[in-house]
């Protein structure tokens, strides 16, 4: 199933346009590759890098396709230990603090995140060179994540950044109008953070006595039907003879 | 009376031409729009959050509900991203079936867009004609998946069922005589492919009919020509894709430029506009329907000539056949594992995009090696389009807002997610 994937150098080797771009314009910054396709830079030089990518002598990334914000705080944590069995059998998928079972009361204890808690990926497309690139920045501050806004470089960043702020609470400095976008008026919290419960915090109800819609704490219980498991494809039991 | 220069008006969220639940705060000066502030999220269902709590296959159905007028195209991007991370092979027949249904979906979407757009501007009859043809295509959906809209037909590794050899038929009732029924069932005597082939031979005439009603219609032109002009440079800046970008004169189509599945082997053209106004985008979409028809014909030809597998036989990802589950131990185990736990994807990040009827629909999938997506980001084409509404309506009259919402082909299922 898993073929060996090309290394970082071969990613650049395959694509001459990108190789030239890196040689001429991006080698002055510190960077490394993640997952063979995403280039990670330091957030300090975000605006310079993005301006260069949008307009330079080699290749122009005219379109900002998407901004993907990620919360890494639950990364690699499974709800069911599949590796070993003991005399009572396998563990069951009932770990109380797993992300599927968070409630408002439960406190966040997982600290398994790889480097930093928050990151954003900028997915860029060059129409003229028919080429894509993913640029990633980790937010230095885990508690108050912030990045510089790219609205001055691509107008379409406006709503993408508002969405990332709304759903993950990343503040984009320099954004002209950083309001919530998708959630309700007066919503509290950032739903796509891993410590935000899947069942939510509040539910709405029509109160007959007050004759209006009221908010109240959720009355449903979190439930995990299929636990999250991580199985390594090299474990042996997956290999067909 | 005080001299009021400008005032603010609320538009929607319950307005027939808001295409769902769009709320606009319009700042007006007389009847001229100074600023439009779209308030979205009234249909936010947290698809991305829900997907994080489910094994991969259980979220395919959610994809249908994103852009609920082009269901299978959404599924396509999702299964492509899973396939890319798993690195599995899809049988060629499945690729042809997927492409055929992608194009059927494109026609479905454009028919609804055409009907609704014309209705918004005041042409009632186009809507009725468009829905006549939509009905036939919905029957194709139903024949292949059992549902008219939310098909859940594509699976990682292929499609769930092969094309049926017979079409469901109308039955005689007290409202329809035998003669009428026979006429309705005429095209349904053969297989699904015969039915689609019959549709393809009828459809270009239908498009001519719509065009006869609109293309040279004086009122239609008055309402769309030079309305909502977007230049090429602004279209790039605003993140436009699909017909919105092509309407502004950029020949960009993922089916041609970054071909996926078997698009590189098919013969079709990309229509582009020149002015970037509502009328050009209308012409682009009309021509796209004709091109889709052409692609479907080529797929039918291939599918009739070639038999084969329709889903990968890798039983870690796809369900084993019912017979083998009852007889073969291995298959029994695979079946149990697949439906109780799903499958794990290798750690990694992928982005897969398809040329959706509305533009570039992309799925960013981040996996931490588990049986559920760690993060799923849906790149909905309508999202940047609606974000540009403020720029597109500024300086226009209030009635043009409706024309511009129509030309953007907005569907809130995908924008709000």
Interface residues (C-beta under 8 A of the other chain):
Chain A: X1 X2 X3 X34 X35 X37 X38 X62 X63 X64 X65 X66 X68 X70 X71 X74 X75 X76 X78 X99 X100 X121 X123 X127 X130 X132 X134 X154 X155 X156 X158 X159 X160 X167 X180 X181 X182 X183 X184 X191 X192 X196 X198 X224 X226 X228 X229 X230 X231 X232 X233 X238
Chain B: X40 X41 X44 X46 X48 X49 X50 X52 X53 X54 X55 X86 X87 X88 X234 X236 X237 X238 X239 X240 X241 X250 X252 X257 X258 X314 X316 X340 X341 X342 X344 X346 X347 X348 X349 X350 X351 X353 X360 X362 X364 X366 X368 X369 X370 X371 X372 X374 X375 X377 X379 X383 X384 X386 X387 X388 X391 X416 X417
